[in-house]
Amino acid sequence: MHAARKELSAVLSQVDVVIEALDARLPFSSQNPMLTELCGDKLCVKAMLKADLSAPHAVAAWQDYFRGGDAATVPAVSTLKPQSIRALTAHCRRLVAVGGRRRTRVTMMVAGIPNVGKSALINALAGRAIAKTGNQPALTRRQQSIALGADWLLLDTPGVLWPNIKNRNSGFRLAASGAIRDTAMSHTEVAAFLAQYLLAAYPRHIAARFGFKDLPDDPHAVLHAIGKQRGCLKSGGQIDMERTAKLFVHEFRSGALGKICLETPAMMQQELAELEIIERQKVTAQQARRARRTAKKSRAVAATTITTPLPPPLRRRGA
């Protein structure tokens, strides 16, 4: 990730417009704050990829949120719908024209987190299979340039994930989407988080997919029932929860559970407010620890300081 950041920084001076690829199932959590920092005042288009896997009403709500009341367009893109690809390209061309770019060749860069769908978008824009695609992160290992006609150059970049994900819920969403390698996460924890959210927001999706008439109200009970139904069993007939968790997460990633969005603008505003409180508490606790350490050092110095008594005054001989 550090190497990818350096690579992005080095090439941005040559770029006219940046397409920030977001996952339409988690548009807020899939934003990379590091990318926003690097882009600065560059022309930047937020594009919600995998829109065919997300709930349409949620996609519309996030488009309104990202517009922020202005006329900016936030394209919802699906590689299964060529018209959405054409609309994204046309929007980028308009932005460059309005921005007064008059270069012989305009350079467009696609950037975003791992496994957000950048390579599939690159292939759709190019009209041919150029970038390697797959439902796992870090398939793009190096930057590559693709000519789109005589006047456009497209840059594909490796996925960049920021090093410190402060919002724990966003971390679970990223793991569920495949942005984080499976070897770096607990499948059972991610599946339980996912099941808990879907029970509250999309219970009919679970019931329809697994044929449940009576849906349990506990996420672990849901996973247990799925494991039993799908035959995820260990010796002795016990449910293999690890295998069940992998199956459940795969069902979400592939879209088999239906069109789902894992977050709403209202949810994220609440989570950010809670995160701000937690961060303030951390700062207060850190300051208190520093004050205690300083006081402890001061007491230790005072305790070890030895006051040497002054020698008696000298007397004159015969006095």
C-alpha positions in Angstrom: 0.0 0.0 0.0 2.9 2.4 0.7 4.4 1.6 -2.7 1.0 2.2 -4.3 0.7 5.6 -2.6 4.1 6.7 -3.9 3.2 5.5 -7.3 -0.1 7.5 -7.3 1.6 10.6 -6.1 4.2 10.4 -8.8 1.7 10.0 -11.7 -1.0 12.5 -10.5 0.8 15.4 -12.1 0.2 13.9 -15.5 -3.5 13.2 -14.9 -6.4 15.4 -16.1 -9.3 13.7 -14.4 -9.5 11.0 -11.7 -12.3 8.5 -11.4 -12.7 7.5 -7.8 -14.2 4.0 -7.8 -16.6 3.4 -5.0 -18.5 0.2 -4.1 -22.2 0.9 -4.5 -22.9 -1.5 -1.6 -20.8 0.6 0.8 -20.3 4.0 -0.9 -19.1 5.8 2.2 -16.8 3.1 3.7 -15.2 2.5 0.3 -14.0 6.1 0.0 -10.3 6.4 0.5 -9.4 9.5 2.5 -5.8 9.2 1.4 -6.9 9.4 -2.2 -8.8 12.6 -1.5 -5.7 14.1 0.1 -3.5 13.1 -2.8 -5.9 14.4 -5.5 -6.1 17.9 -4.1 -7.8 20.2 -6.6 -7.7 17.6 -9.5 -10.9 17.0 -11.4 -12.4 14.0 -9.6 -15.5 12.0 -10.4 -17.0 9.7 -7.8 -18.4 6.6 -9.6 -20.4 4.0 -7.7 -19.4 0.6 -9.2 -21.3 -2.7 -8.9 -24.5 -0.7 -8.9 -26.3 -3.9 -10.1 -25.5 -5.5 -6.7 -26.8 -2.6 -4.6 -30.4 -1.6 -3.7 -31.6 1.1 -6.2 -33.2 3.3 -3.5 -29.9 3.3 -1.5 -27.9 4.1 -4.7 -30.2 7.1 -5.3 -29.8 8.3 -1.7 -26.1 8.2 -1.9 -26.0 10.0 -5.2 -28.0 12.8 -3.5 -25.6 12.7 -0.5 -22.5 13.0 -2.6 -23.9 15.8 -4.8 -24.3 17.9 -1.7 -26.9 20.1 -3.3 -25.0 21.1 -6.4 -25.2 19.9 -10.0 -22.3 17.4 -9.8 -23.1 14.0 -11.3 -22.3 10.8 -9.4 -22.6 8.0 -11.9 -23.9 4.6 -10.9 -22.0 2.1 -13.0 -22.6 -1.5 -13.8 -20.3 -3.3 -16.2 -23.4 -5.3 -17.2 -25.0 -2.1 -18.6 -23.0 -0.5 -21.4 -25.0 2.7 -21.3 -23.7 3.4 -17.7 -20.1 3.1 -19.0 -20.9 5.5 -21.9 -22.5 7.9 -19.5 -19.4 7.9 -17.2 -17.1 8.5 -20.2 -19.3 11.3 -21.5 -19.3 12.9 -18.0 -15.5 12.8 -17.8 -15.2 14.4 -21.2 -17.6 17.2 -20.3 -15.6 17.9 -17.1 -12.3 18.1 -19.0 -13.9 20.4 -21.6 -15.4 22.7 -18.9 -12.0 22.7 -17.1 -10.3 24.2 -20.1 -8.0 21.2 -20.8 -6.7 21.5 -24.4 -4.0 18.9 -24.5 -3.4 16.6 -27.4 -4.2 13.6 -25.3 -6.3 13.7 -22.1 -5.2 11.3 -19.3 -7.9 9.7 -17.1 -7.0 7.7 -14.0 -9.1 5.1 -12.2 -8.3 4.7 -8.5 -9.9 3.2 -5.5 -9.7 0.5 -2.8 -8.9 -3.2 -3.6 -11.6 -5.3 -5.2 -13.9 -2.4 -5.9 -14.3 -3.3 -9.5 -11.6 -1.1 -11.1 -10.3 -3.8 -13.5 -13.8 -4.7 -14.7 -14.4 -1.0 -15.3 -11.1 -0.7 -17.2 -12.1 -3.6 -19.5 -15.5 -2.1 -20.1 -14.0 1.3 -21.0 -11.4 -0.2 -23.3 -13.9 -2.6 -24.9 -11.6 -5.5 -24.4 -10.1 -7.7 -21.7 -6.9 -5.9 -20.5 -7.0 -6.0 -16.7 -7.2 -9.1 -14.7 -10.5 -9.4 -12.8 -11.7 -11.5 -9.9 -13.5 -11.4 -6.6 -10.4 -10.9 -4.5 -8.2 -7.9 -3.6 -4.8 -7.0 -5.0 -5.1 -8.5 -8.5 -3.7 -5.3 -10.1 -0.1 -5.4 -9.1 1.3 -2.5 -11.2 0.2 0.6 -13.0 -0.7 0.2 -16.7 -1.7 2.6 -19.5 -4.4 1.9 -22.0 -5.1 4.1 -25.0 -8.8 4.9 -25.6 -8.7 6.2 -29.1 -6.3 8.9 -30.3 -7.1 11.5 -27.7 -7.6 9.6 -24.4 -5.2 7.7 -22.2 -6.5 5.6 -19.3 -4.4 4.7 -16.3 -5.2 1.7 -14.1 -3.7 1.7 -10.6 -3.3 -0.9 -7.9 -6.0 -0.8 -5.1 -4.9 1.4 -2.2 -6.4 0.9 1.3 -5.5 3.4 4.0 -3.6 1.9 6.9 -5.8 2.9 9.8 -9.6 2.2 9.6 -10.9 3.9 12.6 -14.6 3.0 12.2 -14.9 -0.6 13.2 -18.2 -1.0 11.3 -16.6 0.2 8.1 -13.8 -2.3 8.6 -16.4 -5.1 8.8 -18.1 -3.8 5.6 -14.8 -3.7 3.7 -14.1 -7.2 4.8 -17.5 -8.4 3.7 -17.1 -6.8 0.3 -13.6 -8.4 -0.2 -11.5 -5.3 0.0 -9.5 -6.9 2.8 -7.8 -10.3 2.2 -9.7 -13.2 3.6 -6.5 -14.4 5.4 -6.5 -11.1 7.4 -10.0 -11.4 8.9 -12.2 -13.7 10.9 -14.9 -15.1 8.6 -17.2 -15.9 11.5 -17.0 -12.3 12.9 -17.6 -10.8 9.5 -20.5 -13.2 8.8 -22.1 -12.5 12.1 -21.8 -8.7 11.5 -23.3 -9.1 8.1 -26.1 -11.4 9.3 -27.0 -8.9 12.1 -27.3 -6.0 9.7 -29.3 -8.0 7.1 -31.7 -9.3 9.8 -32.6 -5.6 10.6 -32.5 -4.2 7.0 -33.0 -7.0 4.6 -34.7 -9.9 6.4 -36.7 -11.0 3.3 -33.5 -11.4 1.3 -32.2 -14.0 3.8 -35.6 -15.8 4.0 -36.0 -15.9 0.3 -32.5 -17.1 -0.4 -32.4 -19.9 2.2 -36.1 -20.7 2.2 -36.7 -19.8 5.8 -40.4 -19.5 6.9 -39.5 -18.5 10.5 -36.3 -16.4 10.5 -34.3 -16.5 13.7 -33.7 -13.1 15.3 -30.1 -13.8 16.3 -27.3 -13.7 13.8 -25.5 -16.7 15.2 -28.8 -18.7 15.0 -29.2 -17.6 11.4 -25.7 -18.9 10.5 -26.3 -22.1 12.4 -29.6 -22.7 10.5 -27.8 -21.9 7.2 -25.0 -24.3 8.0 -27.5 -27.1 8.8 -29.4 -26.5 5.6 -26.4 -26.4 3.4 -24.7 -29.4 5.0 -21.8 -27.5 6.5 -21.1 -30.2 9.0 -18.1 -31.5 10.9 -17.6 -35.0 12.3 -20.3 -35.8 14.8 -22.9 -33.7 12.9 -21.8 -30.4 14.4 -22.1 -27.3 12.4 -18.9 -26.1 10.8 -19.3 -22.3 11.5 -16.1 -21.3 9.6 -17.3 -23.0 6.5 -20.8 -21.6 6.9 -19.4 -18.1 7.4 -17.4 -18.3 4.2 -20.5 -19.5 2.3 -22.6 -16.7 3.7 -20.1 -14.0 2.9 -19.7 -15.4 -0.6 -23.5 -15.3 -1.1 -23.4 -11.6 -0.4 -20.3 -10.8 -2.6 -21.8 -12.7 -5.6 -25.1 -11.0 -5.3 -27.0 -14.2 -4.6 -28.6 -12.6 -1.5 -30.1 -9.9 -3.7 -29.5 -6.2 -4.1 -28.1 -5.0 -0.8 -26.5 -1.8 0.4 -24.7 -2.1 3.8 -25.0 1.6 4.8 -27.1 4.6 4.5 -26.2 8.3 4.8 -28.1 8.6 8.1 -26.2 5.5 9.5 -22.9 7.0 8.5 -23.7 10.4 10.1 -24.5 8.6 13.3 -21.4 6.4 13.2 -19.2 9.4 12.5 -20.7 11.3 15.5 -20.1 8.3 17.7 -16.6 7.9 16.4 -15.9 11.6 17.2 -16.9 11.0 20.8 -14.7 7.9 21.0 -11.7 9.8 19.5 -12.2 12.7 22.1 -12.3 10.2 24.9 -9.1 8.6 23.6 -7.4 12.0 23.5 -8.6 12.8 27.1 -7.4 9.4 28.3 -4.0 9.8 26.6 -3.6 13.3 28.2 -4.5 11.9 31.6 -1.9 9.1 31.2 0.8 11.6 30.2 -0.1 13.7 33.2 0.2 10.7 35.6 3.5 9.7 34.0 4.9 13.2 34.4 3.7 13.4 38.1 5.2 10.0 38.8 8.6 11.1 37.3 8.5 14.3 39.4 7.9 12.3 42.6 10.7 9.9 41.7 13.1 12.8 41.1 12.1 14.4 44.4 12.5 11.2 46.3 16.0 10.5 45.0 17.3 14.1 45.5 19.8 14.1 48.4 20.3 17.4 50.2 24.0 17.6 51.3 24.3 19.5 54.6 26.7 22.5 54.6 30.0 22.1 56.5 30.3 24.0 59.8 31.9 27.5 59.5 35.7 27.6 60.0 36.9 29.1 63.3 40.1 31.1 63.7 42.7 29.5 65.8 42.7 31.0 69.2 39.3 32.4 68.9 
